[in-house]
Amino acid sequence: MTAQAPAEALVRRLREGGRTIAVAESLTGGAVLDALIAVPGASAAVRGGVVAYAADVKQRVLGVPAELLARHGTVHPDVAREMASRVRVLMSADLGLATTGVAGPDPVDGHQPGEAYVAVVGPGGERLVSLLGCTGSDRATIRSRTTDLALATALRQAGDLLG
């Protein structure tokens, strides 16, 4: 599956419901936002995004608490949740979507390549999913799978929000 099909469905769903999304990305490096804005009419649903690749950017730009980053590092479900929550507020969006993890080739803070977390936060609650089965995959595959997972997760959350 390419990222385009879920991106199109997500943008359509958000537009139909009059809702918006903002994205905070780490290991996907802007791929999620790129897939969304490639959809014609995305400007009605996509508020913007932040690529917060470094820990200090996650802290200074998004406001992820320093103590959380010090305790868990950048690859943790709570970090993904904070990124999603904070980009949602920062950009006045209905949904906040975030990705963080390790694309490789080297481990980060004891986390192996292929470990990734996606969080979606909105008025109807939050959804957090992990990608752990990508161990041994190459960097491009890990990033692509995480992008697909992020879009599919946001689409499910948008469905819950909009009914």
N, C-alpha and C positions, 0 to 999 in steps of 0.2 A: 504494500500500500504506500502511495506517496502522501506527503504531507498536505497536498493540495485538496484532496477530497474532504478530509475532516476540517480543514481551514475554511473551505467554501461553506460547508454545513454550519460551522460555528458562526461565521460572519452573518449568514442568512438568518440563523436563529436569533442572534442578538439584534439584528436590524428589525426583524419582525416584532420582537418584544420591546423595542425601544431601549435596549440596554447596551452597556459599553464594557470594554475590557482594557486592561493595562498589563504589560508584561515586564517581568524582571528576570533576566537570563544570566546564567554563568556559563556552564559548559556548552550550551547550545549557541552561544555567541551571537545571538540575533536571528538565528534560523527560524524560531517560532514567530517572531514579529514579521520577518520577511515573508513567511508563508501566509500570514494573515493579510498583510498589505498588498500582496499580489492579487487578492480577490477584488474584482471590480465592486465599488461601493463600500469598501472597507472603512472609509473615512467616517461613515455614519456610526460605526461600532467600535473602532479601535482608537483609543485615546493616545497611546504612545508606549514607549518602552525604555528600559535601561539595561545596558549590558554591564553588569557589575561582576567582572571577572576576578578581581583581587579582593581580599578580605577587607582592606581598608576602604575600598569603594562601597562594599556592601554596608559597612558601618557609616561612613560619612555621607554618602548620597542617599541610600535607602533608609538609614537609621536602624539597621540591625544592631541590637545591643552588643557592645564590646564584650561583656561578660559571657554572653552566649557563644560568641565566636571563640573566646579564649577557652571556654569549657569543652566545646565540641568540635571546633574547627569549622571550615566552610561546608563540609559534606555531612549534612545531618538533616533529618526531617524537620526539626524545629527551625533550622535556618531557612529552609524552603518556605515554611509557613510564615515566618517573619517577613521574608522577601515579598511574598504574595500579598500579605496584609498591608505592608507599607507602601508598595507600589500602587495598590488600589487607592489608598488615601492620598498619596502624593499626586496622583493624576486624576483624582475625583472620578473614578470608574466604578461601575457596579461589581465587576469581577476583577480580582488580581490573580495573575498566573505567574508562577516562578519555577525555574529549573536550577538545580545545583547538583554537582557530582564530579566524577573523575572520568575524563575521556581517554587519558593515557598519553603516552605509553607508560609513564611511571606512576606509582602510587602517590597519594597525597594524604598526609597526616594519618597514615596507617590504613587508608581506604584504597582498595584495588580498582584499577580501571574497570569500568562497567557498572560501578555502583552509582546510582543517580536517584534523585528525589524530585518529584513534581508536586506542587501545591497549588490549589485553587481556593481562593477565599472570596466569599460574597455574602450578601444579606441572608441567604438561605443556609449558611453554614460554610463548612470547608470540606475539602476532599484532598487527601494526601496519598500518593502512591509511590512505590519504589520500583526501580529497575535494578535487579540484582543478577539476572541471568545472562548478562552480556560479557561475563568474564571470558577473556581470550579473544574477544572481537577487536577489530581494529578501531582506531579513533573515529573515522568517518561513520562506521556502523553504529557505534555507541551514541554519537551525536544525533544521527538520523533517527534511531530508535527512541531516544529521549524526546526529540522534537515531535515524533508521531504520538508518543505517550502523552505529552503535554497537551497537544491539540485534542486528542480523544477524551482526556480527563476534563478539560475545559468544556467540551461539548456536552458531556454528561452532566456537569455542574450547571451549565446553562439550561439544560433540559429540566433539571430539578427546580431551578429558579423560576422558569417561565411556565412550567407545567405542561 
